[in-house]
Amino acid sequence: MARATTTRQRIIVTAAGWAIGLLIFFPILWTVLTSFKTEAQAIADPPLFLNFDWTLENYVTVQERSNYFLHFWNSVVISVGSTVIGLVIAIPAAWSMAFVPAKRTKDILMWMLSTKMLPAVGVLVPIYLIFRDLGLLDTRIGLVIVLTMINLPIIIWMLFTYFREIPGDILEAARMDGASLRAEILYVLTPMAVPGIASTLLLNIILAWNEAFWTLNLTAAKAAPLTAFVASYSSPEGLFYAKLSAASTMAIAPILILGWFSQKQLVRGLTFGAVK
């Protein structure tokens, strides 16, 4: 009887998981399908699911109108650059908080996390003016700086949680063997925390890749990433749904592929590093 109940529960949980997964995935599927429709078919009523004339016209138009590869390269540089710089700053900070905690360490961690609750629009004007005066508007380095600051609290929190799982005795043994602080972090701590660092890196690349508010307000053309590339298909004349869907598909495809191949690390980072 107990075994039958357990089996029934597993079936219900599995069915619920598939239902939720399909519900979340449907907007992506609909966007991909719409990208292969004509503009008339994209706004047809009732909506056309599979019974439409498939076309690559939207992708050709998008390629002719915009330099997709420039936007793609900007996204790669900005997301990877901000994440790497964030790791360089966060690893020593997380090490200090995990292994040499002070009285206010928890308060500092909570304060850093609270900065993520600040509405971005509240600091847009001062940051915009600072960037204008420093010549950082519409530059990759400017966006790298902003996205590093935005995601740094998350990086530190995740690494701090991972580092706390590493026995302090190992680091103490390294110090007794004469390891310097630099050697302790680089050659002892970092190799042991590779899974945590990898999941943190992947998650923050995704966050930086999908960031739209700052990229739309601090760039124009030269450093515009794929988020700005997608937004360019909204005009005063209206939305071009089919072309917008094609641009969106081209923008999300690289990060979806990355997420698919690294899903185990991402799930571990979300459930163990970020939540625990």
Summary of the structure (lengths in Angstrom):
residues: 276
radius of gyration: 23.0
end to end distance: 34.4
largest distance: 73.6
contacts: 787
relative contact order: 0.14
helix: 77%
strand: 1%
